[in-house]
């Protein structure tokens, strides 16, 4: 089996994933086939193709790791709470997560002309769609709230460029804005609570019922160190300020796992308590690559090894070759999702503790993994046991010598994981 090598955690911050660095051969593949008398992802073995549905719009079959992408700009997806949603350009299409039955398709309205989708997240009863205006326009990102059942637009809330909805249901929505985290009542748009985060856009991460927001002198794009970390309750808005150990938190906030805030810097990874901000452990010459929220494990990439460590203690729980880790996109309960590329692509599950592939899918031509930098959406969304991939079953001609071929049959594929 051909396995593509890929990115460090820094590359994953790009809007499009770029993970190809080489190739390696991995033995021990176990195949999984769907059971025809079973319905829903929970009764299918991992690696089964749960459903395949045609994608609206114009798509391309890009070579390498990019795969099947929309010609109208980056595509975004999310699955959870009974729905699977994909958005691109100004179009959002929703499917029933268990069967792939088409629910609705809408075009976003009420936003500045030229705005494009920059994020899709699925919450109970609500789909949140981030819309970003064209460069040079004075308006900032807006979060458009849709009914998950019908696609009807409910509200539009102002948001930070890399913020948006971080928690929502039919009654309320919590938004990361430019200067504050705010909870709104969806029926009236009334503010339920608001917590100021300062004059700049700040880095943030959600874990469980809390959002952690950095406090710096010039925002996350500046060079100032992180002086404090705000921990804000999503249900109530209760805030606690975690002071940095002198002189500051080391590096940039890269994640929060099992109540531990992880910071990455050129000097390695630093782990701080999400309760009081105290330093818990440090590993030099490493960057965060993947996180397993369910098991409380963070996977750190070094020069030639992917090391899984307990987030609370820093104790090593597993190691794997870096040649394997480069092909992994997501991990849950110790099983990482890997993808092969090209016309004969496949998805596969890699058990990190035993270093073996434990399941694989059938062919998924030109697979594309949807990214949401927040971790709240994308191909693999929290609380969902399916992975959404865009594939191209039929490739047409290219418009020019440097253009990617047109995809004549773009599909959205749900794979059990």
VMD Tcl script that draws the C-alpha trace (Angstrom):
set ca {
  {0.00 0.00 0.00}
  {1.29 3.41 -0.92}
  {1.18 5.91 1.93}
  {1.84 9.59 1.33}
  {3.96 11.48 3.77}
  {2.73 14.87 4.97}
  {2.69 17.99 7.09}
  {3.64 19.24 10.47}
  {1.05 20.90 12.66}
  {2.02 24.29 11.20}
  {0.99 23.20 7.68}
  {-2.40 22.11 8.99}
  {-3.18 25.75 9.82}
  {-3.51 26.47 6.10}
  {-7.00 26.54 4.60}
  {-6.03 23.67 2.29}
  {-4.15 20.66 3.67}
  {-0.77 19.95 2.10}
  {0.55 16.65 3.39}
  {2.62 14.99 0.66}
  {6.31 14.58 1.50}
  {7.19 11.02 0.43}
  {6.05 7.40 0.53}
  {6.33 4.32 2.75}
  {5.02 0.78 2.75}
  {2.88 -0.28 5.75}
  {1.93 -3.96 6.26}
  {-0.92 -5.43 8.22}
  {-3.94 -4.00 6.35}
  {-7.32 -5.38 7.33}
  {-10.25 -4.70 5.00}
  {-13.79 -3.80 6.02}
  {-16.83 -4.35 3.82}
  {-20.31 -2.92 4.39}
  {-23.10 -5.09 5.71}
  {-26.09 -4.79 3.36}
  {-28.71 -5.60 6.00}
  {-27.56 -2.86 8.37}
  {-28.52 0.81 8.39}
  {-26.62 3.65 10.03}
  {-22.95 4.10 10.85}
  {-22.97 2.46 14.28}
  {-23.78 -1.01 12.91}
  {-21.26 -0.85 10.06}
  {-17.64 -1.94 10.45}
  {-15.06 0.82 10.32}
  {-14.04 1.66 6.78}
  {-17.46 0.95 5.28}
  {-18.87 3.33 2.71}
  {-22.05 4.43 4.45}
  {-23.38 6.38 1.47}
  {-22.34 8.31 -1.63}
  {-24.23 11.32 -2.97}
  {-23.60 13.64 -5.89}
  {-22.28 17.11 -5.12}
  {-23.85 20.20 -6.69}
  {-21.73 22.79 -8.47}
  {-18.51 22.62 -10.46}
  {-15.57 20.61 -9.09}
  {-12.00 19.83 -10.14}
  {-9.76 16.77 -9.71}
  {-6.52 18.30 -8.45}
  {-3.41 16.10 -8.39}
  {-1.62 15.07 -5.21}
  {-3.07 15.66 -1.77}
  {-5.53 18.35 -2.84}
  {-7.92 15.93 -4.54}
  {-11.51 16.82 -5.41}
  {-12.11 20.54 -4.82}
  {-14.76 23.08 -5.74}
  {-13.96 25.48 -8.57}
  {-15.82 28.20 -6.60}
  {-13.29 28.35 -3.78}
  {-12.41 26.15 -0.79}
  {-15.09 23.73 0.35}
  {-16.07 23.12 3.98}
  {-18.03 20.34 5.63}
  {-19.33 19.13 8.98}
  {-21.22 16.12 10.29}
  {-23.06 15.77 13.56}
  {-26.44 15.83 15.27}
  {-28.03 13.88 12.43}
  {-26.91 15.99 9.48}
  {-23.96 16.11 7.09}
  {-23.38 19.51 5.50}
  {-21.07 20.76 2.77}
  {-20.61 24.40 1.72}
  {-18.70 26.16 -1.05}
  {-19.03 29.54 -2.70}
  {-22.43 30.66 -1.38}
  {-24.06 27.21 -1.60}
  {-24.84 24.94 1.36}
  {-26.23 21.42 0.90}
  {-27.40 19.19 3.75}
  {-27.91 15.42 3.89}
  {-29.23 13.03 6.50}
  {-26.08 11.74 8.20}
  {-27.22 8.12 8.53}
  {-28.54 7.60 4.99}
  {-27.30 10.44 2.79}
  {-30.87 11.42 1.95}
  {-30.84 14.99 0.57}
  {-32.48 17.39 3.03}
  {-32.05 20.82 1.45}
  {-29.83 23.08 -0.62}
  {-29.71 26.86 -0.21}
  {-27.77 29.89 -1.38}
  {-26.73 32.25 1.41}
  {-28.25 35.73 1.16}
  {-28.10 38.94 3.17}
  {-24.28 39.19 3.14}
  {-22.02 41.60 1.17}
  {-21.72 40.84 -2.52}
  {-18.75 38.61 -3.29}
  {-18.71 36.97 0.14}
  {-17.64 33.32 0.23}
  {-18.12 30.49 2.70}
  {-15.14 30.07 5.04}
  {-16.54 27.55 7.52}
  {-19.42 25.15 8.18}
  {-20.31 23.71 11.61}
  {-23.20 21.44 12.62}
  {-24.85 21.90 16.03}
  {-28.10 20.50 17.48}
  {-30.85 21.89 15.27}
  {-28.52 24.53 13.77}
  {-26.00 24.81 10.96}
  {-23.56 27.72 11.26}
  {-22.01 29.06 8.05}
  {-19.12 31.53 8.17}
  {-19.17 34.11 5.36}
  {-16.13 36.25 4.59}
  {-16.33 39.30 2.26}
  {-13.79 39.87 -0.47}
  {-10.47 41.41 0.47}
  {-10.62 45.16 0.73}
  {-14.25 45.35 1.81}
  {-14.90 47.06 5.16}
  {-17.27 44.36 6.42}
  {-15.89 41.52 8.56}
  {-16.88 37.87 8.77}
  {-20.52 37.12 9.47}
  {-21.99 33.92 10.86}
  {-25.20 32.85 9.14}
  {-27.38 30.54 11.23}
  {-29.54 28.04 9.34}
  {-32.21 25.61 10.49}
  {-30.71 22.12 10.28}
  {-34.12 20.72 9.34}
  {-35.06 23.11 6.53}
  {-32.07 25.31 5.67}
  {-34.05 28.45 6.46}
  {-31.89 31.42 7.47}
  {-32.52 32.36 11.10}
  {-29.95 34.98 12.11}
  {-26.74 36.66 11.01}
  {-24.20 37.50 13.72}
  {-20.94 39.52 13.47}
  {-17.83 37.41 14.04}
  {-14.04 37.56 14.04}
  {-12.24 36.57 10.85}
  {-11.12 33.29 12.42}
  {-13.96 33.09 14.94}
  {-17.63 32.34 14.39}
  {-20.06 30.02 16.13}
  {-18.45 27.80 18.76}
  {-21.59 26.47 20.47}
  {-25.23 26.56 19.37}
  {-28.66 25.00 19.53}
  {-32.10 26.10 18.40}
  {-32.34 28.55 21.33}
  {-28.91 30.20 21.59}
  {-25.57 30.69 19.86}
  {-22.13 31.57 21.22}
  {-19.95 33.59 18.82}
  {-16.25 34.44 18.91}
  {-16.16 38.05 17.71}
  {-13.38 40.54 17.13}
  {-13.44 41.96 20.67}
  {-15.64 39.60 22.67}
  {-17.23 36.21 23.09}
  {-21.00 36.71 23.00}
  {-24.05 34.51 23.57}
  {-27.19 35.40 21.62}
  {-30.83 34.31 21.82}
  {-31.64 33.01 18.34}
  {-35.34 33.91 18.42}
  {-34.80 37.61 19.14}
  {-31.07 38.19 18.59}
  {-30.84 39.55 22.15}
  {-27.45 39.38 23.87}
  {-27.55 36.91 26.77}
  {-24.01 37.59 27.95}
  {-20.80 39.08 26.60}
  {-17.19 38.76 27.73}
  {-14.59 41.17 26.37}
  {-11.41 39.61 24.99}
  {-9.53 42.84 24.22}
  {-8.96 45.14 21.25}
  {-7.43 42.50 18.95}
  {-8.34 39.19 17.34}
  {-7.02 36.53 19.68}
  {-6.33 32.81 19.35}
  {-8.94 30.53 20.90}
  {-9.74 26.85 21.41}
  {-12.87 25.08 22.62}
  {-12.74 22.14 25.00}
  {-15.91 20.69 26.47}
  {-17.99 23.46 28.05}
  {-15.22 26.08 27.89}
  {-13.55 28.32 25.35}
  {-9.96 29.38 26.06}
  {-8.91 32.77 24.62}
  {-5.41 34.23 24.67}
  {-4.62 37.76 25.82}
  {-1.69 39.46 24.09}
  {-0.52 42.99 23.40}
  {-1.24 42.94 19.66}
  {-3.42 39.88 19.03}
  {-2.53 36.47 17.64}
  {-1.00 38.00 14.48}
  {1.40 40.10 16.54}
  {4.69 39.10 18.08}
  {3.76 39.81 21.67}
  {3.81 36.88 24.09}
  {0.64 35.48 25.63}
  {0.28 37.24 28.98}
  {-2.90 35.49 30.15}
  {-5.50 32.95 29.13}
  {-9.23 33.50 29.56}
  {-11.36 30.45 30.37}
  {-15.01 31.24 29.59}
  {-17.94 28.95 30.34}
  {-20.05 28.43 27.21}
  {-23.35 27.89 29.09}
  {-23.06 30.76 31.57}
  {-20.32 33.13 30.40}
  {-18.50 32.79 33.72}
  {-14.91 33.88 33.18}
  {-11.64 32.98 34.86}
  {-8.33 34.64 33.97}
  {-5.33 32.34 34.09}
  {-2.17 34.34 34.62}
  {0.92 33.26 32.73}
  {3.97 32.01 34.61}
  {6.68 34.63 34.46}
  {7.33 36.09 32.00}
  {4.58 34.59 29.77}
  {3.14 31.42 28.27}
  {5.73 29.99 25.91}
  {4.74 30.15 22.24}
  {1.29 30.13 20.65}
  {-1.88 28.37 21.80}
  {-2.21 25.25 19.64}
  {-4.88 23.23 21.47}
  {-6.59 22.27 24.70}
  {-6.84 18.57 25.57}
  {-8.19 17.07 28.79}
  {-8.07 20.44 30.55}
  {-4.46 21.07 29.46}
  {-3.55 24.10 27.32}
  {-0.83 23.29 24.79}
  {1.51 25.99 23.49}
  {3.94 25.49 20.63}
  {7.15 27.43 20.07}
  {10.52 26.90 18.34}
  {11.67 25.50 21.68}
  {9.07 22.73 21.63}
  {5.70 22.09 23.25}
  {4.68 23.48 26.63}
  {1.68 22.17 28.57}
  {-0.12 24.34 31.16}
  {-2.98 23.59 33.52}
  {-6.34 24.85 32.30}
  {-7.29 25.38 35.97}
  {-4.53 27.67 37.23}
  {-2.08 28.18 34.34}
  {0.81 26.37 35.98}
  {3.40 24.62 33.82}
  {2.84 20.84 33.73}
  {5.50 19.59 31.31}
  {7.67 20.55 28.34}
  {9.09 18.62 25.39}
  {11.78 20.19 23.24}
  {12.21 19.78 19.47}
  {8.57 18.78 18.95}
  {5.37 20.23 17.48}
  {1.75 19.16 18.09}
  {0.55 17.05 15.18}
  {-2.72 15.36 16.25}
  {-4.91 15.15 19.33}
  {-7.12 12.35 20.63}
  {-9.67 14.17 22.77}
  {-11.43 11.00 23.94}
  {-8.23 9.47 25.34}
  {-6.60 12.72 26.46}
  {-3.54 12.15 24.27}
  {-1.58 14.62 22.15}
  {0.68 13.36 19.37}
  {3.95 15.26 18.93}
  {6.05 15.18 15.78}
  {9.82 15.19 16.06}
  {12.41 14.69 13.35}
  {11.62 11.00 12.74}
  {8.97 9.97 15.28}
  {5.34 10.61 16.16}
  {5.07 10.34 19.95}
  {1.76 10.07 21.79}
  {1.90 11.57 25.28}
  {-0.64 11.85 28.06}
  {-1.82 15.46 27.95}
  {-1.96 15.79 31.73}
  {1.41 14.25 32.58}
  {3.51 14.21 29.42}
  {4.11 10.47 29.85}
  {4.70 8.59 26.58}
  {1.88 6.22 25.60}
  {2.88 5.32 22.02}
  {5.38 5.96 19.24}
  {5.13 5.64 15.47}
  {7.33 6.32 12.48}
  {7.17 9.85 11.06}
  {6.76 8.28 7.60}
  {3.40 6.93 8.79}
  {2.32 10.05 10.66}
  {2.58 12.21 7.57}
  {-0.47 10.48 6.05}
  {-2.69 10.82 9.15}
  {-5.41 13.44 9.33}
  {-7.39 12.77 12.52}
  {-7.36 10.39 15.49}
  {-10.07 9.10 17.84}
  {-9.83 6.40 20.54}
  {-6.33 5.51 19.43}
  {-7.24 4.91 15.77}
  {-5.92 7.45 13.26}
  {-7.45 8.14 9.86}
  {-5.10 7.91 6.91}
  {-5.69 8.63 3.22}
  {-4.07 7.39 0.02}
  {-4.15 9.78 -2.90}
  {-4.96 9.73 -6.58}
  {-7.40 7.81 -8.74}
  {-7.11 4.69 -6.56}
  {-7.26 6.45 -3.20}
  {-8.44 4.71 -0.04}
  {-9.13 5.62 3.57}
  {-7.61 3.49 6.30}
  {-7.45 3.27 10.08}
  {-4.10 3.01 11.83}
  {-3.95 1.80 15.43}
  {-1.17 3.85 16.95}
  {-0.53 1.59 19.96}
  {0.09 -1.55 17.87}
  {1.38 0.26 14.76}
  {-0.97 -1.63 12.46}
  {-3.62 -0.73 9.92}
  {-6.83 -2.24 11.28}
  {-9.30 -1.31 8.54}
  {-9.40 0.09 5.04}
  {-12.11 1.28 2.68}
  {-12.82 0.47 -0.92}
  {-11.47 2.81 -3.60}
  {-12.11 6.54 -3.07}
  {-10.81 8.27 -6.21}
  {-9.14 11.65 -5.66}
  {-10.16 11.91 -1.97}
  {-10.31 15.34 -0.35}
  {-10.32 15.92 3.42}
  {-12.27 19.03 4.50}
  {-10.51 21.20 7.07}
  {-11.94 23.52 9.73}
  {-9.07 25.08 11.64}
  {-11.20 25.33 14.78}
  {-11.68 21.57 15.08}
  {-15.44 22.14 15.38}
  {-16.17 21.10 11.80}
  {-14.49 19.56 8.81}
  {-14.43 16.00 7.51}
  {-14.26 14.61 11.04}
  {-16.43 16.59 13.44}
  {-16.66 16.12 17.22}
  {-19.35 13.68 18.28}
  {-19.70 12.11 14.83}
  {-18.59 8.60 13.88}
  {-18.45 9.27 10.15}
  {-15.84 10.99 7.99}
  {-16.92 13.10 5.01}
  {-14.76 13.10 1.88}
  {-15.17 14.65 -1.54}
  {-14.27 12.25 -4.37}
  {-14.28 12.29 -8.17}
  {-15.61 9.15 -9.87}
  {-15.15 10.46 -13.42}
  {-12.44 12.85 -14.57}
  {-12.88 15.01 -17.67}
  {-10.58 17.23 -19.68}
  {-8.55 20.15 -18.37}
  {-9.32 23.68 -19.53}
  {-5.65 24.36 -20.22}
  {-2.13 22.93 -19.87}
  {-1.76 24.24 -16.31}
  {-5.37 23.68 -15.21}
  {-6.70 20.74 -13.22}
  {-9.10 18.37 -14.99}
  {-12.82 18.93 -14.53}
  {-14.56 16.43 -12.30}
  {-17.55 15.07 -14.21}
  {-18.97 13.18 -11.23}
  {-18.13 14.81 -7.89}
  {-19.43 12.91 -4.85}
  {-19.73 13.41 -1.14}
  {-18.83 10.12 0.54}
  {-19.51 9.17 4.18}
  {-17.07 6.61 5.59}
  {-17.55 4.98 9.00}
  {-14.62 5.46 11.37}
}
mol new
graphics top color blue
foreach p $ca { graphics top sphere $p radius 0.5 }
foreach p [lrange $ca 0 end-1] q [lrange $ca 1 end] { graphics top cylinder $p $q radius 0.2 }
display resetview
